[in-house]
């Protein structure tokens, strides 16, 4: 369970992506693309679960839950999902739980949807002019007496009561949740959060109409990469969930996962042909030219370098 990687700093164990205490081959990241009732997909959500080594939340973890504090309910870190839509290995969209986003003016940490129109992995929409905030949701909600609401067991009518004190094992804040899974033979936690798919709409019809970027709908093939950081501007600073030895570099392409979509129950098995263009010969008789745009995920080779998984294309 111990993770010595550090990204050049001294990160906390709550940004260590962990495998199970019992079976270390089990997944560390879970996701679910859930369709909503609206046929246009406007109510669709994506749910994420991260398994980590140390408790990552800050509210209701002691003997008595009092008034919330600035930056509650999560520790200062990023748990980021990056989305590649075009196969170039750079994030087009991203969503993350930002445990550093609380401040006197925005006292509850936030879930953020992000778009960038430059070829980097940056999610720093505060200072990077090429990275934009699409929309955000709170990670928790505050009641009438300045206590964070407890949604556990009664999501339709949450209360300000956290009865278990320091013995709490589920911290359900509404849009995010922390769970203590086991204490023997080791301690592990789940971080759960969900984002509306509208937070991945950077088009002019999305929640931020000043943007003019891509959007995810039910038919959009998406490829995801899951990374954590104590750094607030480099999403690759700590761990990325990958079945290969890889050192992340936010300025270079990254190995995203297999493509999937809301309308497809299993990942895409074949590369995706996004366009085929025919060009007429300059003179007749002559030969037409064909150009195809093919996208597929990148992979990490035996030396740890990221390479394309498509070697060639044949027309028949």
PANUFI-408656 format. One record per residue (C-alpha): residue in three letters; x, y, z. Coordinates in steps of 0.05 Angstrom, whole numbers, plus 32768, in hexadecimal, padded with zeros to 4 digits. Last residue first. Example, Ala and Ser with C-alpha at 12.3 -4.5 7.8 and 13.67 -1.06 7.14 Angstrom:
<nodes>
SER81117FEB808F ALA80F67FA6809C 
</nodes>
This chain:
<nodes>
UNK7F407FE67C1E UNK7F64801F7C3F UNK7F9D800F7C6F UNK7FB180367CAD UNK7FF380317CD3 UNK8013802A7D17 UNK7FDA803D7D45 UNK7FEA80367D90 UNK800D80797D92 UNK8047807E7DC4 UNK805280947E0C UNK809780847E28 UNK80A280577E65 UNK80DA802F7E45 UNK80AD7FF17E3C UNK807A801B7E16 UNK804280447E34 UNK800480487E08 UNK7FDC807B7DE1 UNK7F9180737DD7 UNK7F7180707D93 UNK7F6080A27D5D UNK7F5E809D7D12 UNK7F5980D87CE2 UNK7F5A80BE7C9B UNK7F7780DB7C5C UNK7F6780C07C17 UNK7F8780DA7BD7 UNK7F6580D17B93 UNK7F9080B87B5B UNK7F9A80D87B16 UNK7F7E80DA7AD0 UNK7F7181137AD4 UNK7F9A81497AF6 UNK7FA281637B3D UNK7F8281257B59 UNK7F45812D7B86 UNK7F4D812B7BD3 UNK7F2480FA7BFE UNK7F1D81067C49 UNK7F0C80D07C7C UNK7EF780E67CC3 UNK7EF280CF7D0B UNK7F0680877D02 UNK7F09806B7D49 UNK7F3B80347D59 UNK7F1B7FF17D6B UNK7F017FD17DAB UNK7EDA800E7DC4 UNK7ECE80037E0E UNK7E8F7FDE7E24 UNK7E477FF57E30 UNK7E4680297DF8 UNK7E1580637DF8 UNK7E3480877E34 UNK7E7880837E13 UNK7EB9805C7E15 UNK7F0080647DFC UNK7F38803D7E1C UNK7F6480617E4F UNK7F91809E7E48 UNK7FDC80977E40 UNK7FF780DF7E44 UNK801081127E11 UNK804481437E2B UNK804581857E52 UNK802581687E91 UNK805C81347E97 UNK804880F37EB9 UNK807C80BE7EC8 UNK8062807A7EB3 UNK806C80327EC7 UNK802F800E7EAD UNK7FE97FF97EC3 UNK7FD280417ECC UNK7FAF80697F02 UNK7FD780AA7F06 UNK7FF880BE7F47 UNK801B80FD7F62 UNK802B813C7F39 UNK800381297EFB UNK7FCC815E7F05 UNK800181967F06 UNK7FE281D87F1B UNK7FCA81CE7F63 UNK8001819E7F77 UNK7FEA816B7FAB UNK7FD981417F6F UNK7FAF81077F56 UNK7FA580E87F11 UNK7F6F80C17EEC UNK7F7280BE7EA0 UNK7F3480B87E75 UNK7F2280AB7E2C UNK7EDF80C47E13 UNK7EB880AF7DD5 UNK7E7E80E07DCE UNK7E3B80BE7DC0 UNK7E1880D17E01 UNK7E3181197E01 UNK7E7481377E14 UNK7E82817E7DFC UNK7EBA81A07DD7 UNK7ECE81E97DD9 UNK7EB2822E7DCE UNK7EAD824E7E12 UNK7E86828D7E24 UNK7E4782647E2C UNK7E5F82467E6E UNK7E2A82127E81 UNK7E2C81F67E3A UNK7E0C82127DFB UNK7E4D82347DE5 UNK7E7081F27DEB UNK7E9C81E07E27 UNK7E6E81A77E3D UNK7E9181797E6F UNK7E6E81977EAC UNK7E2D81867E88 UNK7E3F813D7E93 UNK7E2B81487EDC UNK7E6581367F0A UNK7E6881017F40 UNK7E9680F77F7B UNK7EB180BE7FA4 UNK7EF280BA7FCB UNK7EFB80757FE9 UNK7F2980678024 UNK7F5C80348039 UNK7F7C801D807A UNK7FA67FDE807C UNK7FA07F968095 UNK7F6E7FAB80AF UNK7F4F7FF180B0 UNK7F1C7FEA8079 UNK7EF18013804B UNK7EED8058806A UNK7EC1807F803A UNK7EC480C68020 UNK7E8C80E67FF8 UNK7E7F811B7FC4 UNK7E41813A7FA5 UNK7E1881337FE5 UNK7E4A8139801E UNK7E4880EF8031 UNK7E7F80E18065 UNK7E7C80968072 UNK7EA7807480A8 UNK7E9980A280E4 UNK7EBA808B8125 UNK7ED680D18132 UNK7E9080EA813A UNK7E5B80B6812A UNK7E1D80E3812D UNK7E2C811580F5 UNK7DEC813F80F8 UNK7DE4817A80C9 UNK7DAD815480A5 UNK7D9E813F805E UNK7D5781368044 UNK7D5481177FFF UNK7D9880F58007 UNK7D8380D18046 UNK7DB380988056 UNK7DF180C38056 UNK7DE2810A803E UNK7E05812E8079 UNK7E0481798070 UNK7E4081A38080 UNK7E3481CC80BF UNK7E2B821780BB UNK7DEB821880E5 UNK7DBB821C80AB UNK7DDB81E48084 UNK7E1781E58056 UNK7E1E81BB8017 UNK7E5981917FFE UNK7E8781877FC2 UNK7E6C81C67FA3 UNK7E6081C57F58 UNK7E8881E67F20 UNK7E8381FA7ED8 UNK7EAC82017E99 UNK7EEC821E7EB8 UNK7F1E822F7E82 UNK7F66821D7E72 UNK7F8C82447E3D UNK7F9682817E6A UNK7FB882567EA0 UNK7FB1827A7EE2 UNK7F6F82667F01 UNK7F5D82307ECF UNK7F9782057EE6 UNK7F8181C27EC8 UNK7FBF81BC7E9D UNK7FCA817C7E74 UNK7FE981A27E3A UNK7FD881AB7DF0 UNK7FB081EC7DF5 UNK7F6481F57DF2 UNK7F5681E27E39 UNK7F1381CF7E59 UNK7F0281C47EA2 UNK7EC881AA7ECB UNK7ED181B77F15 UNK7EBB81967F56 UNK7EC381C87F8E UNK7EDB81D17FD6 UNK7EAB81F98001 UNK7EBB823F801A UNK7EB882647FD8 UNK7EC282AD7FED UNK7EEC829C802C UNK7F1182678004 UNK7F05821F7FF0 UNK7F2682077FB0 UNK7F5E81DD7FCD UNK7F39819B7FCF UNK7F2B819E7F85 UNK7F0281617F70 UNK7F0F815C7F26 UNK7EF4815F7EE0 UNK7F1C81647EA0 UNK7F1181747E57 UNK7F3D81727E19 UNK7F75814E7E3E UNK7FB181407E12 UNK7FC280FB7DF6 UNK7FB0810E7DAE UNK7F7680DD7DAB UNK7F3E810F7D9C UNK7F12810E7DDA UNK7F4581087E12 UNK7F2581107E57 UNK7F4C811E7E97 UNK7F3181077EDA UNK7F51812D7F14 UNK7F5681217F5F UNK7F7781627F75 UNK7F9281717FBA UNK7F87819E7FF7 UNK7F5F81738027 UNK7F14816F801E UNK7ED581888042 UNK7EE881BF804E UNK7F1481F6802E UNK7EFF822B8061 UNK7EE2820C80A0 UNK7E9F81EB80AD UNK7E7B81F780EE UNK7E7E81BD811F UNK7E8281718115 UNK7E9581508156 UNK7EC8811A8168 UNK7EF181268129 UNK7EEA811380DF UNK7EAA813C80D5 UNK7ECC8166809F UNK7F13815D8085 UNK7F10812A804C UNK7F4B8105802E UNK7F5380CA805F UNK7F9180A5804B UNK7FA4806D801B UNK7F77807D7FE0 UNK7F4380587FB6 UNK7F2380887F84 UNK7EDA80837F6E UNK7EBB80AA7F35 UNK7E7480B57F1E UNK7E6180D37EDB UNK7E1E80F57ED4 UNK7DE780FA7E9F UNK7DAF812C7EAB UNK7DB981537E6A UNK7DBC81127E43 UNK7D8881277E0F UNK7D5980EF7E25 UNK7D53810C7E6B UNK7D4E80D57EA0 UNK7D9880D37EAE UNK7DCC80A47E91 UNK7E04808D7EC0 UNK7E4C80877EA9 UNK7E6D80627EE3 UNK7EB580677EFB UNK7EE480407F27 UNK7F2D804C7F37 UNK7F5B801F7F61 UNK7F4A7FDF7F3E UNK7F597F9C7F60 UNK7F9E7F7E7F58 UNK7FB27F907F9F UNK7F817F5D7FBC UNK7F7B7F668007 UNK7F8D7FAF8015 UNK7F6E7FC27FD3 UNK7F957FEE7FA3 UNK7FAA80357FB3 UNK7FAC80787F90 UNK7FD880A17FBE UNK7FBB80E87FC1 UNK7FA180DD8008 UNK7FE880C6801B UNK8001810D801C UNK8033812A7FEB UNK807B813C7FFB UNK8095815A7FBA UNK80BB81457F7B UNK8082811D7F5E UNK807E80F27F9C UNK807E80A77F8D UNK808C807D7FCB UNK8047805D7FD0 UNK803A8030800B UNK800080008000 
</nodes>
